[in-house]
C-alpha cells in the first residue's frame, strides 16, 4: 500500500477524531481516543503509524479553540474543545459542527449516498 500524502493523512485523522468523539458526547480521555484510532485503523486493515499520537494530537490542536494549546484555532472555527468540567485531559467535539463537517466531507461516501 502506498503511503498517504500529508493532506490525506490530516483528513484521515480529522475523520477519526470527529467520528470517535461524536460517539462520546461527554468526551473521552486522550488515551482512550488514541486507543480508538488504533482500533479503527487495525479493523480497516491498516498498520497504525508510529507517529499516530503526535499526528492525531496535532490535528486536534489545530481544530480546537483553547488558548493554552499552541497552534489552536479561533473559537468560531473549532470542531473540538476540552471540557472544563472534566478532570484530566479530555477531548470532545461540538456535535452540530461535527455533523456539518461530515456532511461536507468529500471522502464520506456513506453520507453522500444516503
C-alpha positions in Angstrom: 0.0 0.0 0.0 1.4 3.4 -0.9 1.9 5.9 1.9 -0.7 8.6 2.3 0.1 12.2 1.4 0.2 14.7 4.2 -3.2 16.3 3.4 -4.8 12.8 3.2 -3.2 11.9 6.5 -4.5 15.0 8.2 -8.0 14.4 6.7 -7.9 10.8 7.9 -7.0 11.8 11.5 -9.7 14.5 11.4 -12.2 12.0 10.3 -11.2 9.5 13.0 -11.4 12.2 15.7 -14.8 13.5 14.6 -16.4 10.1 14.4 -14.9 8.8 17.7 -15.7 11.9 19.7 -19.2 12.3 18.2 -20.0 8.8 19.5 -19.0 10.0 23.0 -21.0 13.2 23.8 -19.2 13.8 27.1 -15.8 13.5 25.5 -13.0 10.9 26.0 -9.7 11.0 27.7 -6.8 11.4 25.3 -5.6 7.9 26.0 -9.0 6.4 25.0 -9.1 8.5 21.8 -5.7 7.1 20.8 -6.7 3.6 21.5 -9.9 4.1 19.5 -8.0 5.5 16.5 -5.6 2.5 16.6 -8.5 0.1 16.8 -10.3 1.8 13.8 -7.2 1.6 11.7 -6.4 -2.0 12.6 -10.1 -3.0 11.9 -9.7 -1.3 8.5 -6.6 -3.4 7.8 -4.2 -0.6 8.2 -1.0 -0.6 10.1 -1.1 2.3 12.6 1.7 4.8 12.1 4.5 5.1 14.7 3.6 8.8 14.8 -0.1 8.2 15.3 -0.3 10.0 18.7 1.7 13.0 17.5 -0.2 13.4 14.3 -3.7 12.9 15.9 -2.8 15.4 18.7 -1.6 18.0 16.1 -4.9 17.7 14.2 -6.8 18.0 17.4 -4.9 21.1 18.5 -5.3 22.8 15.1 -9.0 22.3 15.3 -9.5 23.2 19.0 -10.1 26.7 20.4 -8.0 26.6 23.5 -5.6 29.5 24.2 -3.4 27.1 26.3 -2.8 24.9 23.2 -0.1 26.2 20.7 -1.5 26.4 17.2 -5.1 26.3 18.2 -7.8 27.9 16.1 -10.4 30.7 16.6 -13.5 29.7 18.7 -15.9 30.1 15.8 -13.8 27.7 13.6 -13.3 25.0 16.3 -14.5 21.5 15.8 -13.1 20.3 19.2 -12.8 21.5 22.7 -11.5 20.4 26.1 -14.4 20.2 28.6 -13.6 22.4 31.6 -15.8 20.4 33.9 -13.9 17.2 33.3 -10.7 16.2 35.1 -7.7 15.1 33.2 -7.1 15.6 29.5 -10.5 15.0 28.0 -11.2 15.8 24.3 -14.7 16.5 23.0 -16.3 17.6 19.7 -19.1 20.1 19.1 -21.8 17.8 17.8 -23.5 20.2 15.4 -20.2 21.3 13.9 -19.1 17.7 13.6 -22.2 16.6 11.8 -21.9 19.6 9.4 -18.3 18.7 8.7 -19.2 15.1 8.0 -21.9 16.2 5.5 -19.3 18.3 3.7 -16.6 15.7 3.8 -15.8 14.6 0.2 -14.4 11.3 1.4 -17.6 10.3 3.1 -19.4 8.1 0.5 -21.9 6.8 3.1 -23.4 10.2 3.8 -23.2 11.2 0.1 -25.1 8.1 -1.0 -27.8 8.4 1.8 
